[in-house]
Amino acid sequence: MKLALHVAEFPARVGALENPYRSLFDDALSTRFELTCSAFEPNAAWAHEHGRRLTLVHIHWPEGLWRDPNADHAAEARAVIALDDALTICHALGARVVWTVHNHVHHDGVSDADRAGYATLARHAQMVVCHSDWSARYVRSTYGSRVPVVVMPIGSFGAVHPAGRPREQVVRELGLDAARPVAVCAGQLRGYKGLDTAIDGCLAGAGVWQLAIVGRPGPFFDPDDLRRRVAARPDVVAITEHVSNDRFGELLAAADVVLLPYEGITGSSVPPAAWAVGTPVVASRLPYFEELLAGRPYLGRLFEPGDPAGLAAAVAEVLSWPSSPVAAATSVAASDVAWNTITKPIVRRYTWWAVTRPVHRQLLRAGRVARRLAHRTKA
């Protein structure tokens, strides 16, 4: 019989624009639990009303808990205090708190409220999920060595990003030559993703390979500027529109190499998604990518961030690899991060929490009674 697991999560789901990470994570949990999910609200009234029914509160991308484009700094500070109160109440009523650190800081910059919010989550969490050993070290060094970190790699996205239609059809629809190699940058377009480096790297590649940049513009990203940059370059196309899950998968499968010329990153689902369809990657030499590729030949190559010539050289090397060892390496890499495998430490902890929840609530209640009696005695 499956154990009941009642989860309040943040942020709320957004349908077609939702990152598939959470649905894949939930699918893995659902093999062991009767999973019920609701939206977490950072206020005391909500916590008092719902906290008793919860097994846990799970926070993913937290900045929306306190950020408000129409609010001043004082209002954001009050929002962090409200979050602190809500989590305190939920924990007092028996719910555990989990924070998955998808990003160490927000992509678009960090504020005082962000720092206070992250510290609040780290203080309340009974589990902090990190996607690499490097990220776990960062969390412990930033928030204290006693933070209860669990390392869980990002899982394979093959189930939601299938290879799709034949390569020739996909490449021709992009407006590129299917007879020549294609590199792809796919996903939301943001300033930190180093697209200028990818474009200049394609130019440095001297026409050997082509580049497709496909994705919807993110906050503060100027799609018109990108289109102007590629307008005079026949080997580069930019399609600034939302990429569905199916479309994303066929783009990665049609690519000969997937580019990740990022200027900074905490974790990325693109490498496991690319490997699930048999495509190697070329990535900036950043700690996360270094850990991901260390000792794993034929999965990809690194180059120094912001170096177009280095990117072009790495792409040339990857394109020279025989197809058989690439196929074997990517297949193994994808199977290593199957969701039912990587979630095992999470499942063990959740199982313990679900089984011991009644006793946990009784102990918390006994502690509250003891504190009240001690207070009365002193009075």
Secondary structure, 3 states (H helix, E strand, C coil): CCEEEEEEEECCCCHHHCCCHHHHHHHHHHCCEEEEEEECCCCHHHHHHHHHHCCEEEECCCHHHCCCCCCCHHHHHHHHHHHHHHHHHHHHCCCEEEEECCCCCCCCCCCHHHHHHHHHHHHHCCEEEECCHHHHHHHHHHHCCCCCEEECCCCCCCCCCCCCCCHHHHHHHHCCCCCCCEEEEECCECHHHCHHHHHHHHHHCCCCCEEEEECCECCCCCHHHHHHHHCCCCCEEEECCCCCHHHHHHHHHHCCEEEECCCCCCCCCHHHHHHHCCCCEEEECCHHHHHHHCCCCCCEEEECCCCHHHHHHHHHHHHCCCHHHHHHHHHHHHHHCCHHHHCHHHHHHHHHHHHHHHHHHHHHHHHHHHHHHHHHHHC
